[in-house]
């Protein structure tokens, strides 16, 4: 006796005891749904891990996760390979979590570090607003307007004065006036 015959018998017994008979089209739709559920239960754990890993890898195309989803997908595919040796689902999940963490740490260590653009030493800029003592103003630096403050908190810098950029704190440039 195969699964389709079992499902047919189950559905006929359910429909036969019902006060509302099902039309034949709904009967076949319900049979298709039950067959799909029965087949989904017949997937092997290795195939489920492979599908899960492929799904995680595909997530990277939709949501950029800095390769985290891809690494977790690769870990799931490794678990799929060792699933026949490890039949316990709990051990498989623990192995997947451990592999994900180890591969993430390894990838982060081996990935090239991004260099933050640094301000060159003593580059010229020009104020486009007055910089009052201890406050910020605006300077024109490399064609863009930047927020700036004077490194000498007691000194004011006038409008259209030449300054030297000596550092940066976040998006604020630290400047010194041309004429000390």
C-alpha positions, 0 to 999 in steps of 0.5 A, spaced: 500 500 500 503 506 497 502 513 500 497 515 495 492 510 497 493 511 504 491 518 503 485 517 499 482 512 504 483 517 509 480 523 505 474 518 503 473 517 511 473 524 513 469 526 507 464 520 508 463 522 515 462 529 513 455 532 513 458 537 507 460 533 501 466 535 497 465 537 489 470 532 486 475 539 484 476 540 491 477 533 493 483 533 488 486 539 491 485 537 498 489 530 495 494 534 492 495 538 498 496 532 503 501 529 498 505 535 498 505 535 506 507 527 505 512 528 500 515 534 504 516 530 510 520 525 506 526 529 505 532 527 508 536 531 513 542 532 508 537 535 503 534 540 508 541 542 510 543 543 503 536 547 501 537 551 507 544 553 506 543 555 498 537 559 501 542 563 506 547 564 500 541 567 496 539 572 501 546 575 500 543 577 493 537 581 496 540 583 503 547 585 503 550 582 510 557 583 509 557 575 507 555 573 513 549 569 510 553 566 505 558 564 511 552 561 514 550 558 508 556 554 507 556 552 514 549 549 513 552 545 506 558 542 511 553 540 516 549 537 510 555 533 508 556 530 515 549 529 516 549 521 515 554 521 520 550 525 525 543 523 525 541 527 531 538 534 529 540 537 535 547 536 534 546 538 527 544 545 529 549 545 534 555 543 529 552 549 524 552 554 529 559 552 531 561 552 524 558 559 523 561 562 528 568 559 527 568 561 519 565 568 521 571 569 525 576 566 520 573 570 514 573 577 518 581 575 520 583 574 513 578 579 509 582 585 507 581 591 512 578 597 509 582 603 510 579 610 512 581 616 508 586 620 512 587 627 512 594 629 509 598 633 514 597 641 513 593 641 507 590 648 505 583 650 506 579 656 506 573 658 511 567 660 508 564 662 515 567 665 521 569 660 526 568 663 533 573 661 539 571 654 541 565 653 536 565 650 529 564 654 522 565 652 515 571 651 511 572 649 503 576 643 503 577 639 497 571 642 493 567 640 499 564 644 505 566 641 511 564 643 519 571 645 522 573 648 529 580 651 530 585 647 534 586 653 539 580 654 542 581 661 544 582 664 537 577 666 532 578 665 524 575 670 520 571 669 513 575 667 507 581 666 511 586 661 509 587 655 514 591 648 514 587 642 516 591 638 521 586 633 523 579 630 523 574 628 528 568 624 525 566 629 520 569 635 523 576 638 521 581 641 526 584 647 523 589 652 524 589 659 521 595 661 516 597 667 520 598 665 527 
